[in-house]
Amino acid sequence: MDSTRVTEHPTSFERPSTGDGPTDSPGAFLSAPVPPRAPAGALPAQGRTGETPPAPGAGAGAFEHSQPGAEHAAEPDTHRPRPAAEGVPVQPGGPSDGVGSLAGQGGRDASPAPDRRTGQSTVPGRPTPMRRDGDRLRFVGAATRRIARGMDLDEIVMGLCRATVPTFADAILVYLREPLPVGDERPTGPLVLRLRRSDRIPAERDTEGGFPPAVQPEPTELEAVGSELCEVRPGSALAEVLRGVRPVFTDAPAARAALPDLLGDGGGFAVPGGRRAILAPLRGRRRVIGAALFLRGPERTAFEGDDLLVAAQLATHSALGIDKAVLYGREAYIADELQRTMLPENLPRCTGVRLASRYLPAAETARVGGDWYDAIPLPGSRVALVVGDVMGHSMTSAAIMGQLRTTAQTLAGLDLPPQEVLHHLDEQAQRLGSDRMATCLYAVYDPVAHRITVANAGHPPPVLLHLGGHAEVLRVPAGAPIGVGGVDFEAVELEAPAGATLLLYTDGLVESRLRDVWTGIEQLRERLAATAQLTGPDHPPPLEALCDEVLDMLGPGDRDDDIALLAARFDGIAPSDVAYWFLEPEDTAPGRARRLARRALVRWGMEELTDSVELLVSEVVTNAVRYATKPVTLRLLRTDVLRCEVGDDVPQLPRLRQARATDENGRGLHLVNRMARRWGATRLSTGKVVWFELNRG
């Protein structure tokens, strides 16, 4: 049985592996095997068709390959030479041939031996062409396996180059279409090829150590070949060769005429003469996507007819791999864009709270999933904090997540209570399908009251990190997941002291194959408490650093699901920075509102804003008392800006419209729009709130 080891070929500049025998030196090519002497009286070996019968005395029990130390060997078997390590074809008379060298060659000092078939002399230390179909099959098998290992475009092209040089060619140039078409799309514009990668054997190489010399020699003609960019003109010789799809020798008239277009002016003359260059088009599933040029130097045996089949196999496998890599890259790009648009690009800047977030996909091959987070500003300087998880991590899960997130934003704009928001999300999930399941946690933080209202739908409970370093898991009713239907959701109101940090997360952070969800929650609580101890009891840890510390608790094997993380630092608004009044819907209400606002500004030392605030408050309150039937609320908030809020029981929102010259009303919102930093109106379940902000002086 043939004991030849079939392994991959060495790369262009990698050090070849050591051979099997003890006499093999690094980088050397093995000698032809020498059968040992057969015992007397043994039967003659069965010869193959066309083979020379074995010499007298060579028995049937003779080994096919020479053994180390067989100094007195018979004539070498030319029919089954032992391949070199890493699948490199046999180089007889190589510089490392020891006891297995041909008789009379003198070991390392032997002169170059002529090729048995062509009669040409071979240079010691350089690879020779494949001698039989078996060598070519082994080379193609190893090369295609190396090409197939690549996942992206660069890995596939590098695999082609490293598998080809130096075993099959001395140099290779790989040209690819610019840009590469994706799938079924039809490329527009002219066909342009760009040199993607080139590999070649250095002109001088240390075959013992695999290192180039300290002084680089002059460039050879192979190193002068190649142009960065070329345009394939319709009807040109290069276009005809690429249309033919099959690899061709460059000594053919059509291929020789195509070289100047591919390599640039003068590039065709640098290609060695004879059959020492093969031009192989790279054709994907539908069209030509590039070309590969295999080159051999003048000192090496020329290509043969069967080498065209080898080049065709290499080009086919490489082109199909490039096609798949481009499709995979496009899918990854679409997945990234989908996930990016589904999640908030930037968290809003809300009064009295600071926010930070993180998102990690389940794996590189599953870039999208059903996890999401959101922060939605609400009337009255409140903010809604949302985190949810749709079952699965696929394109379908991401699409459902996007619909639920949009629904949650719409419901938050109506200022519904948290339990009502979850109820409507449950109805929406049932409309999307019977198997659309998700968990969600919805919380509303009020910086004025320093309270937070939380409703849960089957989601892991949030963790609250207090200013002193104590971390606690909030007791929130678990509830049923969204999509079950027919269940009620319960909301609880809890204290949210200033300086505390609320952490909302999905189950991918605390649950994996190595731990259950409650063990993970306890580890998260301990990690938060340990991180808070580093900054002391009076200083909470920075939000961004806190998020990074939380993600660092994930160990190998803990990434089984997507992870969404939302952290909220409660700063709150001090009671001394809030002024709140009720105004009866009377004609005297605007004047009273101006006086109350003036007193608050004097108390806060903001007299420079008195004129602007009095004018804008008067306009907004006048519009509110005109239609209100219940008392109107007026609130001033002093934060980094001055915010004024006027609420009434009328749900219709005011609209900015152009007043005619004869109109006596309709100009109040124009003043607000011109003078305020920003303004808006929000519908509530009990009416609406009109607000505006002014920069502090």
C-alpha positions as CSV (number, residue, x, y, z in Angstrom):
1,M,0.0,0.0,0.0
2,D,1.3,3.4,-0.9
3,S,2.3,5.2,2.3
4,T,2.7,8.6,0.7
5,R,1.5,11.5,2.9
6,V,-0.8,13.9,1.1
7,T,-0.6,17.4,2.7
8,E,-1.0,20.9,1.5
9,H,1.6,22.8,-0.5
10,P,3.9,25.3,1.1
11,T,3.1,29.0,0.7
12,S,5.1,31.4,-1.4
13,F,7.4,32.6,1.4
14,E,6.7,29.9,4.0
15,R,9.4,27.5,5.1
16,P,8.6,24.0,3.7
17,S,8.0,21.3,6.3
18,T,10.6,18.7,7.1
19,G,10.4,15.5,5.2
20,D,9.7,12.1,6.5
21,G,13.2,10.6,6.5
22,P,15.9,11.6,8.9
23,T,18.2,12.8,6.1
24,D,15.7,15.4,4.8
25,S,17.0,18.9,5.4
26,P,14.6,21.9,5.7
27,G,13.4,23.1,2.3
28,A,15.0,20.3,0.4
29,F,13.2,18.2,-2.2
30,L,13.3,14.4,-1.6
31,S,15.2,12.1,-3.9
32,A,13.7,9.3,-5.9
33,P,13.1,6.2,-3.8
34,V,15.5,3.2,-4.0
35,P,14.0,-0.3,-3.4
36,P,16.0,-2.5,-1.1
37,R,17.5,-5.9,-2.2
38,A,15.1,-8.8,-2.2
39,P,16.0,-12.1,-0.5
40,A,17.2,-14.9,-2.7
41,G,14.6,-17.1,-4.2
42,A,11.7,-14.5,-3.9
43,L,9.2,-14.4,-6.7
44,P,9.5,-11.5,-9.2
45,A,7.3,-8.5,-8.7
46,Q,4.2,-8.1,-10.9
47,G,4.9,-5.3,-13.3
48,R,2.5,-2.8,-14.6
49,T,1.7,-2.4,-18.3
50,G,4.6,-0.7,-20.1
51,E,6.9,-0.9,-17.1
52,T,10.4,-2.3,-17.1
53,P,10.6,-5.7,-15.3
54,P,12.4,-5.5,-12.0
55,A,16.1,-6.3,-11.9
56,P,17.1,-9.8,-11.0
57,G,17.1,-10.3,-7.3
58,A,14.3,-7.8,-6.7
59,G,11.6,-9.9,-5.0
60,A,7.8,-9.4,-4.6
61,G,8.4,-8.5,-1.0
62,A,10.5,-5.5,-2.0
63,F,9.3,-2.1,-0.6
64,E,8.1,0.6,-2.9
65,H,10.0,3.3,-1.2
66,S,13.6,3.5,-0.1
67,Q,14.4,3.2,3.6
68,P,16.8,5.4,5.5
69,G,20.3,3.9,5.5
70,A,19.9,1.8,2.4
71,E,23.4,2.6,1.1
72,H,23.6,-0.4,-1.2
73,A,20.4,0.2,-3.2
74,A,19.5,-1.0,-6.6
75,E,18.5,1.2,-9.5
76,P,15.7,3.7,-8.5
77,D,12.1,2.9,-9.3
78,T,11.2,5.6,-11.8
79,H,7.5,4.6,-11.9
80,R,6.5,5.4,-8.3
81,P,8.8,8.2,-6.9
82,R,8.1,9.3,-3.4
83,P,6.6,12.9,-3.4
84,A,8.2,15.5,-1.4
85,A,6.9,16.9,1.8
86,E,3.8,19.0,1.6
87,G,2.9,17.5,-1.7
88,V,5.8,19.1,-3.7
89,P,6.7,17.0,-6.7
90,V,9.9,15.0,-6.6
91,Q,13.1,16.8,-7.5
92,P,15.8,14.2,-8.2
93,G,19.3,15.2,-7.5
94,G,18.3,18.0,-5.2
95,P,20.7,19.7,-2.9
96,S,19.6,17.7,0.1
97,D,19.7,14.2,-1.5
98,G,21.7,12.1,0.9
99,V,22.0,8.3,0.8
100,G,19.0,8.2,-1.5
101,S,20.8,10.2,-4.2
102,L,21.3,8.6,-7.6
103,A,24.4,6.4,-7.7
104,G,27.5,8.3,-8.8
105,Q,26.0,11.8,-8.3
106,G,28.0,12.6,-5.2
107,G,25.3,13.8,-2.7
108,R,25.1,17.5,-2.2
109,D,27.8,18.4,-4.7
110,A,26.1,16.6,-7.5
111,S,25.5,18.5,-10.7
112,P,21.9,19.3,-11.8
113,A,20.3,16.1,-13.1
114,P,18.4,16.1,-16.4
115,D,14.7,15.6,-16.4
116,R,13.9,12.0,-17.3
117,R,11.1,12.9,-19.6
118,T,12.2,16.2,-21.2
119,G,16.0,15.9,-21.0
120,Q,16.2,19.4,-19.6
121,S,18.4,20.2,-16.7
122,T,16.7,21.2,-13.4
123,V,18.0,23.6,-10.9
124,P,18.5,22.2,-7.4
125,G,16.3,23.7,-4.8
126,R,13.5,24.8,-7.2
127,P,10.2,23.0,-7.7
128,T,9.6,21.0,-10.9
129,P,6.4,20.4,-12.8
130,M,4.1,17.6,-11.9
131,R,5.3,14.4,-13.5
132,R,2.1,12.3,-13.4
133,D,-1.6,12.7,-13.2
134,G,-1.4,11.6,-9.5
135,D,0.8,14.5,-8.7
136,R,-1.6,16.9,-10.3
137,L,-4.6,15.4,-8.6
138,R,-2.9,15.7,-5.2
139,F,-1.9,19.3,-5.9
140,V,-5.4,20.3,-7.1
141,G,-7.0,18.6,-4.0
142,A,-4.8,20.4,-1.5
143,A,-5.0,23.7,-3.4
144,T,-8.8,23.7,-3.6
145,R,-9.1,22.8,0.1
146,R,-6.9,25.8,0.9
147,I,-8.9,28.1,-1.3
148,A,-12.2,26.8,0.2
149,R,-11.0,27.7,3.7
150,G,-11.3,31.4,2.9
151,M,-14.4,33.3,4.1
152,D,-13.8,36.7,2.7
153,L,-12.4,38.0,-0.6
154,D,-8.8,38.5,0.6
155,E,-8.5,35.1,2.2
156,I,-9.7,33.3,-1.0
157,V,-7.3,35.3,-3.3
158,M,-4.4,34.7,-0.8
159,G,-5.2,31.0,-0.7
160,L,-5.0,30.8,-4.5
161,C,-1.6,32.6,-4.5
162,R,-0.1,30.6,-1.6
163,A,-1.2,27.3,-3.0
164,T,0.1,28.1,-6.5
165,V,3.5,29.5,-5.7
166,P,6.0,27.9,-5.8
167,T,4.5,24.4,-6.4
168,F,2.7,25.2,-9.7
169,A,4.2,28.5,-10.8
170,D,7.0,30.9,-10.0
171,A,4.7,33.9,-10.0
172,I,1.0,34.6,-10.1
173,L,-1.0,37.8,-10.8
174,V,-4.7,37.9,-9.9
175,Y,-6.9,40.5,-11.5
176,L,-10.5,41.1,-10.3
177,R,-13.3,43.2,-11.7
178,E,-13.7,46.7,-10.3
179,P,-16.3,46.8,-8.8
180,L,-17.3,43.2,-8.4
181,P,-20.9,42.5,-9.3
182,V,-23.1,41.0,-6.6
183,G,-25.6,38.2,-7.3
184,D,-27.9,38.9,-10.3
185,E,-27.2,42.6,-10.6
186,R,-26.0,43.7,-14.0
187,P,-22.7,45.7,-13.9
188,T,-22.8,49.1,-15.5
189,G,-20.0,50.8,-17.3
190,P,-16.9,49.4,-18.9
191,L,-15.2,46.2,-17.7
192,V,-12.2,47.3,-15.6
193,L,-9.8,44.8,-14.0
194,R,-7.7,45.7,-11.0
195,L,-4.6,43.8,-9.8
196,R,-5.8,42.4,-6.5
197,R,-2.7,40.4,-5.4
198,S,0.5,39.0,-6.8
199,D,2.9,36.5,-5.4
200,R,6.3,35.3,-6.7
201,I,9.4,33.4,-5.6
202,P,12.2,35.8,-4.6
203,A,15.1,35.9,-7.1
204,E,17.5,34.5,-4.5
205,R,16.2,32.3,-1.7
206,D,18.0,30.6,1.1
207,T,16.7,27.0,0.7
208,E,18.1,25.9,4.0
209,G,16.6,28.6,6.2
210,G,13.9,30.1,4.1
211,F,15.1,33.7,4.5
212,P,16.0,36.1,1.8
213,P,19.5,37.4,1.6
214,A,20.6,40.6,3.3
215,V,21.3,42.3,-0.1
216,Q,18.4,42.0,-2.5
217,P,19.4,41.1,-6.1
218,E,18.3,43.0,-9.2
219,P,14.7,42.5,-10.1
220,T,14.0,39.6,-12.5
221,E,11.7,39.8,-15.5
222,L,8.9,38.1,-13.5
223,E,9.1,40.9,-11.0
224,A,8.6,43.5,-13.7
225,V,5.3,42.0,-14.9
226,G,2.0,43.6,-13.8
227,S,-0.1,46.7,-14.2
228,E,-2.4,48.0,-11.5
229,L,-5.5,48.8,-13.6
230,C,-6.6,47.9,-17.1
231,E,-9.8,48.5,-19.0
232,V,-11.1,45.7,-21.2
233,R,-12.3,47.3,-24.4
234,P,-15.1,45.5,-26.3
235,G,-13.8,43.5,-29.2
236,S,-10.2,43.6,-28.0
237,A,-8.0,40.5,-27.9
238,L,-8.2,40.5,-24.1
239,A,-12.0,40.6,-24.3
240,E,-12.0,37.6,-26.7
241,V,-9.7,35.6,-24.4
242,L,-11.9,36.3,-21.3
243,R,-15.0,35.4,-23.3
244,G,-13.5,32.1,-24.1
245,V,-13.4,31.2,-20.4
246,R,-10.9,28.4,-20.8
247,P,-7.2,28.9,-19.8
248,V,-4.8,29.3,-22.6
249,F,-1.0,29.4,-23.1
250,T,0.3,32.9,-23.8
251,D,2.3,31.7,-26.7
252,A,-1.0,31.5,-28.7
253,P,-1.5,34.5,-31.0
254,A,-4.7,35.6,-29.4
255,A,-3.3,35.4,-25.8
256,R,-0.1,37.1,-26.8
257,A,-2.0,40.0,-28.2
258,A,-4.1,40.2,-25.0
259,L,-1.0,40.6,-22.7
260,P,-0.3,44.3,-23.5
261,D,-3.9,45.2,-22.5
262,L,-3.7,43.2,-19.3
263,L,-0.1,44.1,-18.2
264,G,0.3,47.5,-19.7
265,D,2.7,48.8,-22.4
266,G,5.8,46.6,-22.4
267,G,4.3,44.1,-20.0
268,G,3.8,41.5,-22.6
269,F,7.5,41.5,-23.5
270,A,8.4,40.7,-19.9
271,V,6.5,37.4,-19.9
272,P,8.9,34.5,-20.5
273,G,8.7,32.9,-24.0
274,G,7.4,29.4,-24.8
275,R,4.8,27.7,-22.7
276,R,5.8,29.4,-19.5
277,A,2.7,31.5,-18.9
278,I,-1.0,30.5,-18.6
279,L,-3.8,33.1,-18.7
280,A,-6.9,31.7,-16.9
281,P,-10.2,33.7,-16.9
282,L,-12.0,33.7,-13.6
283,R,-15.7,33.1,-14.3
284,G,-18.3,33.2,-11.5
285,R,-21.8,31.7,-11.8
286,R,-22.9,34.2,-14.5
287,R,-20.0,36.3,-15.8
288,V,-16.3,36.8,-15.9
289,I,-15.1,38.4,-12.7
290,G,-11.3,38.5,-13.3
291,A,-8.3,36.7,-14.6
292,A,-5.2,34.9,-13.2
293,L,-1.8,34.8,-14.9
294,F,0.5,31.9,-13.9
295,L,4.2,32.4,-14.8
296,R,7.3,30.2,-14.8
297,G,10.8,31.5,-15.2
298,P,13.1,30.5,-18.1
299,E,15.2,28.2,-15.8
300,R,12.2,26.1,-15.0
301,T,10.5,23.4,-17.2
302,A,7.6,24.9,-19.3
303,F,4.0,24.1,-18.7
304,E,2.4,21.1,-20.3
305,G,-1.0,20.5,-21.8
306,D,-2.3,18.9,-18.7
307,D,-1.4,22.0,-16.7
308,L,-4.2,23.8,-18.5
309,L,-6.6,21.5,-16.7
310,V,-4.9,22.3,-13.3
311,A,-5.2,26.0,-14.1
312,A,-8.9,25.6,-15.0
313,Q,-9.6,23.9,-11.7
314,L,-7.9,26.6,-9.7
315,A,-9.7,29.3,-11.6
316,T,-13.1,27.7,-11.2
317,H,-12.8,27.1,-7.5
318,S,-11.4,30.6,-6.9
319,A,-14.1,32.3,-9.0
320,L,-16.9,30.4,-7.2
321,G,-15.4,31.2,-3.8
322,I,-15.1,34.9,-4.8
323,D,-18.7,34.9,-5.8
324,K,-19.8,33.5,-2.5
325,A,-17.5,35.9,-0.6
326,V,-19.1,38.9,-2.3
327,L,-22.6,37.6,-1.6
328,Y,-21.7,37.0,2.0
329,G,-20.2,40.4,2.3
330,R,-23.3,42.0,0.9
331,E,-25.5,40.0,3.3
332,A,-23.3,41.1,6.2
333,Y,-23.6,44.7,5.1
334,I,-27.4,44.4,4.8
335,A,-27.6,42.8,8.2
336,D,-25.4,45.6,9.7
337,E,-27.5,48.3,8.1
338,L,-30.8,46.7,9.2
339,Q,-29.6,46.4,12.8
340,R,-28.2,49.9,12.8
341,T,-31.5,51.4,11.5
342,M,-33.6,49.3,14.0
343,L,-31.7,50.6,17.0
344,P,-31.4,54.3,18.0
345,E,-28.4,55.9,16.4
346,N,-27.9,58.4,19.2
347,L,-29.6,58.4,22.6
348,P,-31.6,61.6,23.4
349,R,-30.4,64.2,25.9
350,C,-33.1,64.2,28.5
351,T,-33.4,66.5,31.5
352,G,-32.3,65.0,34.8
353,V,-31.0,61.7,33.4
354,R,-27.8,60.5,31.6
355,L,-27.9,57.5,29.3
356,A,-25.5,54.9,27.9
357,S,-26.1,51.8,25.8
358,R,-24.4,48.7,24.3
359,Y,-25.5,46.1,21.7
360,L,-23.7,42.9,20.8
361,P,-24.9,40.4,18.2
362,A,-25.0,36.7,19.1
363,A,-22.2,35.9,16.6
364,E,-20.4,37.2,13.6
365,T,-22.5,35.0,11.4
366,A,-25.8,36.2,13.1
367,R,-25.4,40.0,13.1
368,V,-29.1,40.8,13.5
369,G,-31.5,39.8,16.2
370,G,-34.6,40.7,18.1
371,D,-33.0,42.6,21.0
372,W,-33.7,46.4,21.2
373,Y,-33.5,49.3,23.6
374,D,-34.9,52.8,23.4
375,A,-35.1,56.1,25.4
376,I,-38.1,58.3,24.6
377,P,-38.6,61.8,25.9
378,L,-42.0,62.4,27.4
379,P,-43.9,65.5,28.5
380,G,-43.0,67.0,31.8
381,S,-39.2,66.3,31.4
382,R,-39.9,62.6,31.9
383,V,-38.3,59.8,29.9
384,A,-39.4,56.3,28.9
385,L,-36.8,53.6,29.1
386,V,-37.5,50.5,27.0
387,V,-35.7,47.2,26.5
388,G,-37.1,44.2,24.7
389,D,-36.2,40.8,23.2
390,V,-38.0,39.1,20.3
391,M,-37.5,35.3,20.2
392,G,-34.7,34.3,17.9
393,H,-31.8,36.2,16.2
394,S,-32.6,36.3,12.5
395,M,-33.9,38.7,9.9
396,T,-37.5,37.8,10.8
397,S,-36.8,38.5,14.5
398,A,-35.2,41.9,13.5
399,A,-38.2,42.8,11.4
400,I,-40.7,42.0,14.2
401,M,-38.5,43.9,16.6
402,G,-38.6,46.9,14.3
403,Q,-42.4,46.8,14.3
404,L,-42.7,46.5,18.0
405,R,-40.2,49.3,18.6
406,T,-42.2,51.6,16.3
407,T,-45.4,50.7,18.1
408,A,-43.8,51.4,21.5
409,Q,-42.6,54.8,20.3
410,T,-46.1,55.7,19.1
411,L,-47.7,54.6,22.3
412,A,-45.1,56.5,24.4
413,G,-46.0,59.6,22.4
414,L,-49.6,59.2,23.7
415,D,-48.2,59.3,27.2
416,L,-50.0,56.1,28.1
417,P,-49.2,54.3,31.5
418,P,-46.5,51.6,31.2
419,Q,-49.0,48.8,31.7
420,E,-51.2,50.1,28.9
421,V,-48.2,50.3,26.6
422,L,-47.5,46.6,27.2
423,H,-51.1,45.7,26.7
424,H,-51.1,47.4,23.2
425,L,-47.8,45.8,22.3
426,D,-49.3,42.4,23.2
427,E,-52.2,43.1,20.8
428,Q,-49.8,44.2,18.1
429,A,-47.8,41.0,18.4
430,Q,-50.9,38.9,18.1
431,R,-51.8,40.7,14.9
432,L,-48.3,39.9,13.5
433,G,-48.8,36.2,14.0
434,S,-49.6,33.5,16.5
435,D,-46.0,32.6,17.2
436,R,-44.6,36.2,17.6
437,M,-43.3,36.1,21.1
438,A,-41.3,38.8,22.9
439,T,-40.3,40.0,26.3
440,C,-40.3,43.7,27.2
441,L,-39.7,46.0,30.1
442,Y,-41.1,49.6,30.0
443,A,-40.2,52.2,32.7
444,V,-41.0,55.9,33.0
445,Y,-38.7,58.1,35.0
446,D,-39.9,61.4,36.5
447,P,-36.9,63.6,37.5
448,V,-39.1,66.0,39.4
449,A,-40.8,63.5,41.6
450,H,-37.7,61.2,41.7
451,R,-39.9,58.2,41.0
452,I,-39.9,55.5,38.4
453,T,-42.9,53.4,37.2
454,V,-42.0,50.0,35.8
455,A,-44.1,47.4,34.0
456,N,-42.7,44.0,32.9
457,A,-43.7,41.4,30.3
458,G,-41.7,38.3,31.0
459,H,-38.3,40.2,31.0
460,P,-35.4,39.8,33.4
461,P,-35.8,42.4,36.3
462,P,-33.7,45.6,36.3
463,V,-30.9,46.2,38.7
464,L,-30.6,49.5,40.6
465,L,-27.1,50.6,41.7
466,H,-27.3,53.1,44.6
467,L,-24.9,55.9,45.1
468,G,-23.3,54.2,48.1
469,G,-22.4,51.1,46.1
470,H,-25.3,48.9,47.1
471,A,-26.9,47.0,44.1
472,E,-30.3,45.5,44.3
473,V,-32.6,43.6,41.9
474,L,-35.9,45.4,41.7
475,R,-39.0,43.5,42.7
476,V,-41.1,43.9,39.6
477,P,-44.0,41.5,38.7
478,A,-42.7,39.3,36.0
479,G,-45.9,39.2,33.8
480,A,-46.4,37.1,30.7
481,P,-44.4,37.6,27.5
482,I,-45.8,39.8,24.7
483,G,-47.8,37.7,22.3
484,V,-49.5,35.4,24.8
485,G,-52.7,37.4,24.8
486,G,-55.5,37.6,27.3
487,V,-53.3,38.7,30.3
488,D,-53.1,41.8,32.4
489,F,-49.9,43.7,33.1
490,E,-49.1,45.3,36.4
491,A,-47.0,48.5,37.0
492,V,-45.2,49.4,40.2
493,E,-43.9,52.8,41.3
494,L,-40.5,52.9,43.0
495,E,-38.0,55.4,44.4
496,A,-35.4,56.7,42.0
497,P,-32.9,58.6,44.2
498,A,-30.4,61.0,42.7
499,G,-27.1,59.5,41.8
500,A,-28.6,56.0,41.4
501,T,-28.1,54.0,38.2
502,L,-30.7,51.8,36.6
503,L,-29.5,48.9,34.4
504,L,-31.9,47.4,31.8
505,Y,-30.6,44.4,29.8
506,T,-31.7,41.3,27.8
507,D,-31.3,37.7,28.9
508,G,-28.3,37.2,26.7
509,L,-26.2,39.0,29.3
510,V,-27.2,36.8,32.2
511,E,-28.2,33.4,30.7
512,S,-26.1,30.9,28.7
513,R,-25.4,27.2,28.4
514,L,-23.0,27.5,31.4
515,R,-25.4,29.3,33.8
516,D,-29.0,29.8,34.5
517,V,-30.7,33.2,34.4
518,W,-30.8,33.8,38.2
519,T,-27.2,32.9,38.7
520,G,-26.3,35.4,36.0
521,I,-28.4,38.1,37.6
522,E,-26.7,37.6,40.9
523,Q,-23.3,37.8,39.2
524,L,-24.4,41.0,37.5
525,R,-25.4,42.5,40.8
526,E,-22.1,41.5,42.4
527,R,-20.2,43.0,39.4
528,L,-22.1,46.3,39.7
529,A,-21.4,46.5,43.4
530,A,-17.7,45.7,43.0
531,T,-17.4,48.4,40.3
532,A,-19.0,51.0,42.5
533,Q,-16.6,50.3,45.3
534,L,-13.7,51.4,43.0
535,T,-15.0,55.0,42.8
536,G,-16.0,55.4,46.4
537,P,-19.4,55.9,48.1
538,D,-19.8,59.6,47.0
539,H,-19.0,59.2,43.3
540,P,-20.9,56.9,41.0
541,P,-18.8,55.1,38.3
542,P,-18.9,56.7,34.9
543,L,-21.6,55.3,32.7
544,E,-19.5,54.2,29.7
545,A,-17.0,52.5,31.9
546,L,-19.7,50.8,33.8
547,C,-21.2,49.4,30.6
548,D,-17.8,48.0,29.6
549,E,-17.3,46.4,33.0
550,V,-20.7,44.7,32.8
551,L,-19.8,43.2,29.4
552,D,-16.5,42.0,30.7
553,M,-18.3,39.6,32.9
554,L,-19.0,37.5,29.8
555,G,-16.6,34.6,29.6
556,P,-15.9,32.1,26.8
557,G,-19.1,30.3,25.8
558,D,-21.4,32.9,27.3
559,R,-22.3,34.5,24.0
560,D,-25.4,32.4,23.1
561,D,-27.8,35.3,22.4
562,D,-27.9,38.9,21.5
563,I,-27.2,41.4,24.2
564,A,-28.9,44.8,24.6
565,L,-27.9,47.0,27.5
566,L,-29.3,50.4,28.6
567,A,-27.9,52.3,31.6
568,A,-29.7,55.4,33.1
569,R,-28.0,57.6,35.7
570,F,-30.7,59.5,37.7
571,D,-29.6,63.1,38.4
572,G,-33.1,64.4,39.0
573,I,-34.2,68.0,39.4
574,A,-34.0,69.5,42.8
575,P,-37.3,70.9,44.3
576,S,-35.7,74.3,44.5
577,D,-35.4,74.4,40.7
578,V,-39.1,73.7,40.1
579,A,-41.9,76.3,40.2
580,Y,-45.5,74.9,39.7
581,W,-48.9,76.7,39.7
582,F,-52.5,76.2,38.9
583,L,-54.4,78.9,37.0
584,E,-58.1,79.2,36.6
585,P,-59.3,79.5,33.0
586,E,-60.1,83.2,33.3
587,D,-59.2,86.3,31.4
588,T,-56.9,87.4,34.3
589,A,-54.8,84.2,34.0
590,P,-52.2,85.5,31.5
591,G,-51.4,88.5,33.7
592,R,-51.1,86.3,36.8
593,A,-48.9,83.9,34.9
594,R,-46.5,86.8,34.0
595,R,-46.2,87.9,37.6
596,L,-45.5,84.4,38.9
597,A,-42.9,83.8,36.3
598,R,-41.2,87.1,37.1
599,R,-41.0,86.2,40.8
600,A,-39.5,82.8,40.0
601,L,-36.8,84.4,37.7
602,V,-35.8,86.9,40.4
603,R,-35.5,84.1,43.0
604,W,-33.2,82.2,40.6
605,G,-31.2,85.2,39.6
606,M,-32.2,85.1,36.0
607,E,-33.7,88.6,35.6
608,E,-32.1,88.9,32.1
609,L,-34.8,86.5,30.8
610,T,-37.7,88.3,32.3
611,D,-39.0,90.1,29.2
612,S,-38.7,87.1,26.9
613,V,-40.3,84.7,29.5
614,E,-43.2,87.1,30.3
615,L,-44.0,87.6,26.6
616,L,-43.9,83.9,25.7
617,V,-45.8,82.7,28.8
618,S,-48.5,85.2,28.2
619,E,-49.0,84.0,24.6
620,V,-49.1,80.3,25.5
621,V,-51.4,80.7,28.6
622,T,-53.8,83.0,26.6
623,N,-54.2,80.2,24.0
624,A,-54.7,77.6,26.8
625,V,-57.4,79.5,28.8
626,R,-59.4,80.3,25.6
627,Y,-60.5,76.7,25.2
628,A,-59.8,75.0,28.6
629,T,-62.6,74.0,31.0
630,K,-60.4,72.9,33.9
631,P,-57.5,74.7,35.6
632,V,-54.4,75.3,33.5
633,T,-51.0,74.2,34.9
634,L,-47.9,76.3,34.6
635,R,-44.4,74.9,35.5
636,L,-40.9,76.4,35.2
637,L,-37.9,74.1,35.4
638,R,-34.3,75.4,35.9
639,T,-31.7,73.0,34.5
640,D,-29.0,73.7,31.9
641,V,-31.9,75.6,30.2
642,L,-35.0,77.3,31.4
643,R,-38.1,75.2,30.4
644,C,-41.7,76.4,30.6
645,E,-44.6,74.0,30.4
646,V,-48.3,74.9,30.1
647,G,-50.9,72.1,30.3
648,D,-54.7,72.1,29.7
649,D,-57.5,69.6,29.2
650,V,-57.9,70.2,25.4
651,P,-56.5,67.4,23.3
652,Q,-56.2,69.4,20.0
653,L,-52.6,70.4,19.4
654,P,-51.8,73.9,18.3
655,R,-50.5,74.4,14.7
656,L,-48.1,77.0,13.4
657,R,-50.0,78.8,10.6
658,Q,-49.5,82.0,8.6
659,A,-51.8,84.7,9.8
660,R,-53.3,87.2,7.3
661,A,-52.8,90.9,7.6
662,T,-56.4,91.5,8.8
663,D,-56.3,88.7,11.5
664,E,-56.2,89.8,15.1
665,N,-55.0,86.4,16.4
666,G,-52.7,83.6,15.2
667,R,-49.3,85.2,15.8
668,G,-48.5,83.8,19.3
669,L,-46.8,80.6,18.0
670,H,-44.8,82.7,15.6
671,L,-43.3,84.6,18.5
672,V,-42.6,81.3,20.3
673,N,-41.0,79.8,17.2
674,R,-38.8,82.9,16.7
675,M,-37.7,83.6,20.3
676,A,-37.5,80.1,21.9
677,R,-34.5,77.8,21.7
678,R,-37.0,75.0,20.8
679,W,-40.6,74.3,21.5
680,G,-43.2,71.6,21.0
681,A,-46.6,70.2,22.0
682,T,-47.5,66.8,23.3
683,R,-50.9,65.1,23.6
684,L,-51.7,63.5,27.0
685,S,-54.4,61.2,28.0
686,T,-55.9,64.1,29.9
687,G,-55.2,66.9,27.4
688,K,-52.0,68.4,26.1
689,V,-48.8,70.2,27.2
690,V,-47.2,73.1,25.2
691,W,-43.6,73.7,26.2
692,F,-40.7,75.9,25.2
693,E,-37.0,76.3,26.2
694,L,-34.8,79.3,26.5
695,N,-31.0,79.4,26.9
696,R,-29.7,80.6,30.2
697,G,-27.7,83.8,30.1
